């Protein structure tokens, strides 16, 4: 119950403004009090996040989608070592690209945190933490790849191992990177869940996008679990698992770049709440 006192002039009792459906309570009260916990330029922040996300896609796509498949041949040490030697310059560029995109990913999360923290600060903080963990694992994986290159090219003195032993060690490092990327995929998916929740609740993005982000995050987790627990099934469903995740991230990227955020409806509700 909200206590209220009748005014001395006989008018109706005063009371706190009622929250507006679809607008978080802090936004409703902020509109009345004049202290809104939302960014002053949400569209600008959204487009900055979109540009950074695009950089993650470009450099990550090069490192993990183009360069990595040219090197790794599962179970074949000689071919993997040969690929590392033949593409040594490309591998070095790929390692730097991976380090760069992982770093930028953290800044994507920080920018989205500033954009969406008014919706739910705990969820926004969780999004940043999960992205940071995933970025850290990705960077560690790049070290394994670089060490595999050093072993294959003879930068490390492994004469006692012989050619076969050196090749096997190079494959071991690249194998470690392969499974490390699968582990990082857990966080590729987990960070999408709070992002999807924030997008859904904010009113600045299509609600369908929020749902697809959460579904895409779940698909990442299914893909990882299948790869470790039932690898044969994991290989069979991998192409299907990745579709919702790709749709979610490409849609988010496109929306951030082209539209930014749709604040019109939220602004109308806030004005209605303060009138």
Secondary structure, 3 states (H helix, E strand, C coil): CCCCCCCCCCCCCCCCCCCCCCCCHHHHHHHHHCCCCCCCCHHHHHHHHHHHHHHHHHHHHHHHHHHHHHCCCCCCHHHHHHHHHHCHHHHHHHHHHHHHHHHHHHHHHHHHHHHHCCCCHHHHHHHHHHHHHHHHHHHHHHHHHHHHHHHHCCCCCCHHHHHHHHHHHHHHHHHHHHHHHHHHHHHHHHHHHHHHHHHHHHCCCCHHHHHHHHHHHHHHHHHHHHHHHCHHHHHHHHHHHHHHHHHHHHHHHHHHHHCCCCCHHHHHHHHHHHC
